[in-house]
Amino acid sequence: MARIAPLAPPYEADVEQALRKWMPPGVAREPLTLFRLLQHHPELASRMRVLGAGLLAHGELPALDREIVIARVTARCGCRYEWGVHAAVFAAGVGLTPEQVEATVSGDSGHPAWSARHRALIAAVDELHDTATVSGDVWAALAEHYPVPQLLEFLVLAGWYRTIAYVANGVRLEEEPWAATYP
């Protein structure tokens, strides 16, 4: 059970409006538990929504690469909640195979499911997770595949999803019932 209970319907009109901004247009599903949790602090939630939506919908990283970073960061953090949401909602749509989805949890950067570009991403996520920096060799490998704007976006994306993992894990957020099962 979560340490802080997410808001539950019926919502006041301003809360309903704020929650709908988090969800893509036309989605009939209840707003995510994470969003309903964050809405306890409306000002914080509104600031977080802008960055989160910007990274998902307006980023320069290829969608496949973005989802590899998100899956690896959340897997390394043991964040079953966010890993499961992204694995269920985005993985297939961006072209992640079941083997690759599994490898975000159990593999390393040398896993055969990864291309050279994706091996560089996994290695960089792992170094960031372990040391809060990226070594010269790993940075050079990333820079072979990504221009400067994408390198910067990668760093922000990885940090953002570590923040999300801290929130979800810190309050012991329960997994969405429809989320992918963590391997």
N, C-alpha and C positions, 0 to 999 in steps of 0.2 A: 504494500500500500504506500502511496506517495506521502512524503512528509508534509507536503502542502497540497491540499486537494485542488485540482483544477476546477475552474468555474463550471457549473452545470446549468443547462436550460431549466426553466425559461430565463433568458437573459434580458437585462434592461436594454432599451433601444440603443443607447450609445455603445454598450458592450457588443451587442449583436452586429452593429455597423462595423466596429473595429475588428471583430473576428472575421467577418466576411471579407475584409480587405486582405487578410492573410491567405485566403483560399483562392485558387484560380476561378475565373468566371465560369458559371454553369455547373460547378461541382456541388452535388446535392449532399455529399457526405458531411457529417458533423465536423466542425473545425477540429484540427488536431489537438490532442491533449496538451502538447507543448504550448500551443498558442493560447489555449484556455488557461494554462498555468501562468504564462507571462502576463495575461490580462489583469492579474492582481495588481500590477504596476503599469497602468496604461501609458504613462509617459515613456518608460523604459521600453515597453512593448512596441510603441510606435517608432522609436528610434531603431530598434532591432529589426523591425519589419523592413525598413528602407534598405538597410545593408543586405539582409538576407535575400530579399527579392531581387536586388540589384545583382548579386552574385549568381543567382539561379537564372534570371531571365535576360540579363544584359551584359554578362561577362564575355571576355574575349577568348578564354580557354575553350577548346572544343568540348562539347557536352559530355562526350565519353570520358575525356581526361578529367573534367570537373567531378564526375561521379566516381571515378577511381580514387581521386583525392579524398572526397567525402567518405567513401566507404572505408578507405584505409585509415584515415584519421579516427573515425568513430570506432572502427574495429580495434585499433591500437589502444584507444581509451576504454575499451570494454563497454561502449555505449550501445547496448542492444536496441534501445528505443530508436535512436536516430538511424542506426545502420539498417534496422528492419524497415523503417519508413522509406528510405531511399532505395533499398533493394527491391521493395515492392512497387514503388511508384515510378522510379526512373531507370532502373538497370536495363531492362529489356528494351525500352524505348531508345536508349542511347547506344545500344549494341553490345552491352556487357553480356558475355555468355555465362551460363551457370557455373562453369569451371572458374571463370574470372571472378565472379561474385564470391565463390568459396575461397579463392586465393587471396582476396582482400583480408580475410580473417586468418587463414591458416598457412598461407604461403609467404615467401619473402621476395625480394626484388629479382631473384634469379629464377623464379617459377617459370616454367615453359609457356604458360598462358600469356605472358607479357611480351610485347614488342620492346625494342630497345628504348623507344620513347617512354613507354609505360614503366619499364624497369627503372629509368631515371626518376620518374615521379614517385614510385614506391620507395626507392632508396632515399629520396629527399624527405618524404613524409616521415619515414622511420628515423632519420637523423634529427629532424625537427622534434619529433616526439621524445627521443632519448636525450637530446642535448640542447634543444632550443636554438640550434644554429645548423648551418649546412656547410660541410667541408668544401674545400676548393675543388677536389675531384668530382664530388657529386654535383656541385654547382656547374662545373664545366660540362658535365653530361647533360644537365638540364638545358643549359644555354645552347647546346647543339640543336635542340628541338624547339625552343621557345624564344620569341623576341622579348625584349625588356618589359613591355606592358604585361605580357602573359606571365613572366617571372614574378613580377610584383603581385599580380592577381593571385597566383599560386600561393604565395606567402600569406596573403590576407585570407584566402579561402581556407587554407589549412588552420590558421589561427582561429578563424570564425567557427569552424566546426569543432575545434577543441573547446571553445567557449560553450557551444551548444551542448557538448558532451558533459562539461562540468555542471551545467544547469540540470540536465536530465538525470545524470548520475547522482548529483548532490541531493536532489529531492526524491530520488528513487522512483522516477517516473515509470509507470507500468507501460509495457509495450502496447501499441495499438493492436486490437484483436485481428485485424486484417493484414498486419505487417508481415514481412518475410521472416521466417524462422532463422534465428542466428545459428550458424553451424556449431 
